[in-house]
Structure formats: C-alpha cells, structure tokens
Amino acid sequence: MRIILKDIPRLKVFKIEGQDELGEHEENYEKRRISIEEDSYLLSGEDEDITSIKNWKKHCCVITKDYVQTRSMIIGGLDWSVADSEDKDIAIEYFAYDESFSALINDTNKIIHLMGKGLTQQEAVVFLQNSYAKYHTKEKESYKLRNDSEKLTQTVITYLKIGDASSFVKTVKNLRGLYWQEGIVGTKHGLVGEGIMDYIFSEVGTDYELSGLEEEGFILNFGTWDDFKNALKDVFVNGNY
C-alpha cells in the first residue's frame, strides 16, 4: 500500500469583517489530501507518493483504522538493510519486523541497533520485551474495536439470514473472546494457536478442517462462501471497518 498526497484544490483562507475566518488552513488541507492507495495506483497531476515508515506513523490517525493496521503497513515497508536509525526505532516501537528475515535475525538486528545507541545487551533484550508488552496491549485494543464494529455486524447479516446469523454469533463466541482478549487470530496469523480464522476458513490441519463455517449448514443470503469468508477476514485480519 502507498500513501498518496492527492492533487486536489485547496480552499483559500479568507476573513469577512465581523465573521469567523473561512477556508482551509495548511494542516487541514494536507489531511484532506492524504489517501491510501494500492501499489498499482498511477500518479496523476501533482499527486505525490509520500510512502515511508515515518509517514505511516506520522499520519496513522488519519489514514489507518487502528494500531495493528498501522503496524502491518510498517512491516510491509520495512527493509532493515536500508532503513535509517529513525525507521528502526519506529519498527522496534511497533514490534514490527523485516519479512525477509527469520525471527532470530530480526531480534538480533534490533539488539545490535539498540546497543549502538548505548544500551547493554541485557538492557536491549529487556527493551524488546517491553516493546512486545506494549504491542500486545495495543493489539488487543485494536482487535476489540474490530470485534465490536458495526461493519462486522453488517457483514454477518448481509450474508446470513437472521436465524443463522444468531447461530453464527453463538458458535464463534469463544473464538471471538480469544481474538480480542488474547490476540489469537489463527494458525496462519501467528504462532499462538488455533483461532477464529481457522474456523472461518476450515483450515486444513486444525480442529476446524471438517467443521468450520462452511460446514455448519448455514444458508447464504448473498454471494458465495468465499465472498463471505473474505469479507470476515477483511474486518478481523485487515482491519477494514
């Protein structure tokens, strides 16, 4: 994904005697211009690509839904081998990692970076542990927002009849609890254990391989099973709500 400053006109600021100032100040204009686009987006006019780890953090309150979504964008843009010191600090703050490296190499790189800033090896290890603790807390806060979102309810009642929607909610109650209380999403989304995405996709090799969502006997109101599953994933995993 890319951060684009769109080429749109600015509303000039002016003042009419006896009235409040009208128009648009620079800060609001910049916020209005900012947009997240697919990698394939073609720049036009005076569009400007400002994608960077620094800008994902700087503009996260405007362009992302929650902390976990911001972290995903940072992970997607992190190349440790060319990242500068500030980028590496942000990666550590968000407990992000370079996807081209193993967990061990990522941890080692972070420790070396922190030691270069004056920490001892033990202090660097403790710093990373604290970074994880902060991340895990914010992760659960993000998942709670997704779990409680109107978008999730809309998705379920769009694809399922009310009776089946009610049964679905009861069926996944414990899995949703694991999701937002413990941060457990599924076997393809972390190393913690089986979670709600395993149920939704009847994940092979899990307890839900033959007893997941599609096997429940629910009747779809709309679309296909793949449509429904991906719509649920878009909220639970992608954080689009």
N, C-alpha and C positions, 0 to 999 in steps of 0.2 A: 504494500500500500504506500501511497505517496501523499505528502502534504502540499497542496497547491494554493498559492495566492491567486485568486481569480481576478481576471481583468474586468472589473465592474466599476461603474462611475461612483464617485464619492459625492455625498450630499454636502454641499458647501455650508459652512457655518456663517450665520449672519444674525444680526440683532435688530429687532424693531423696537423703537423707543416705547418704553412702558411695558414691554413683554419680555418673557424669558428668551434666552438665546436659542435659536433654532438651527437645525442642521446636524452635522455629524463630525465629531472630533476624530483625530487620527486613530486613537486606541479602538474606538468602536468600529471604525472603517476597516481596520486590519482584522478584527474578529469576524466581521461580516464577510470578508474576502476569503477567509481560510476554509478549505474544504479537503476532505479525504477522498482520494480517487484511486482507482485500480492502477496497477503498474502499467497497463496498456494505454492509459489516458494520454491524449495528444494535446500538447500545449497550443494555445491559440492567442492571438493578440499579444497582450502584455502579461499573460499568465506567467507565474514564476514558481518553479519547483523549489521548495524550501525544506525538503525532507532531510531530517537529521535526527540523531538521538537527542540532541539538545532541544530541538523544537518539538519532538514528541513529548518531552517532559514539560517544556515551557507552555505549550498550548493544549495540554491534555484536558483541562477543564472545559475547553471549547469543542474539541474535536473527537474525544473518546467518551464512552459511556461510564467507564469505571476504571479502577486501578489495574485490574487484571488485563483489560483490553489495552491499556497503555503499555503495560509490561510486554504483551505479545508483540506490539509494534516495535518496541525497543529490541526485543530478541530478533525479530525479522530483519532489523537493520544493523545488527552488531557484527562487526568483523574485528575481532580483538587485535589482529595483527596490524591494522592501520588506525585503530581507534586512538584518540588522544587521551590525555590524562582525565579530562572532564568527562568524556564519554565513558571511560572505565569506572569513574566514580558513580556515574548515573546507573550503569549496569549493576554495580555492586549494591547500590541503594535499592534497586528494584528486584534484586536477586535474579537478574537476567543472565543469560549465558550465550556463548557463541555456538550455534548449532553444528558447526563443522568439527567441534572438539568433543571429547568424552567428558563426563562429569569430573573425573580426576584431573584432567588437563585444565578444565575451566577453573576448578578450585585452586590449582597450583598457580595459574596465571594471576588470579586475584590476590593470592597471598604474596606473590612476588611484587605486584603493584603496590600493595599496602605497605610492605616492608620498605619499598623505595620511597615511601612518604614518611618513614621514620618509625614505624611500628616494629616490634619484635615479631618473630614467627608466631609465638603463642598469642600475642595481642591481635595479630592479624586473623588467626583462627577464631578467636572469641568475637572479633568484629563481624566476621562472616556468619557466625552463629546468631548474633543479634540481628543481622540483616535478614536472615531467614525468618526469625521470630516475627519481625515487623511485617515482612512479606506475607507470612501465613495468616496473620491477623487481618490484613487488608484484603487478602484473597477471600477469606470467609465473608467479610463485609460485602465484597463485590458479588459473591455467589448468592448471598441473601437478597440483594437487590434484584438479581436476575430471577431468582426463585419466586419472589413476591410480585413480579412485574405484571402489569396489565397485559403486556404483549404475550406472555406465556399463557395466560388465561384465554386470550383471544385465539391463540394458535390451537389450543386444545378444542375449544368449542367450534372452531371453523372446520376442523377435520372430523370430529366425533359428534354423534348425537348426544344430547344432554345426559341420558342414562349411561351411555358408555363413557362419557367424559367424567361423570361422577365415579364410576368404577375405576377408571384410569387413575384419578387422583388418589383414591384409597389404596390402589395397588402400589403406587410409587411413593407413598407417604414416607416410609423408612429410608428409601433411597434418596429422596429429596432432603431428608434430615441429614444423612451422611454428606450430601453435597454441600449444603451451606453451613453445617455445624463443624464439619471436619475437613472440608475441601477435597472430598473424594469424588472424582468425576467418572473414572472408568479406567480399565487396564491399558487403554491406548492414550491415556491422558495423565500419566504419572505412574509412579511405582507403588502407590499405597494399597490398592486393592480394587475389587470389583465395585462398580458404581452404576449410576443411572444410565450412562451412555451404553454400558454393556447390555442393559435391559432393552433400551430403545432400539439398538441395532442387532439384538440377539447374537452377541459377539461369540464367535467360534472359540471354544476352549474355556468358556466361562459357564457358570451355572445357568445362564440365560440362553445358551446356544439353541435350545429347542423350546424355550418357554419365555421368550421375550415379548415385546409389544405386538408384533405381527401375529404371534401365535395365540393371542388372547381371545380371538374370535370377535373383536370389535368390528363394527361396520362403518366404513368411511363415508362421511358426508360429502367429501370433496377431494379431488386429486388422487394421487397414488400413495402407497405406503412410503416410497422413497421421498416423496414430497413432504409428507408428514414428519418423517424421521429427520430430514434435513432442516425443516422449519424448527423443530425442537432443538436440534443441535445449534442452530443459529442463535438461539437465546442462551442455552446452557453453556455452550463452549465459546462461541464467537462474541457473545455479549452484545448482540444487537437487539435492544429492547427499548 
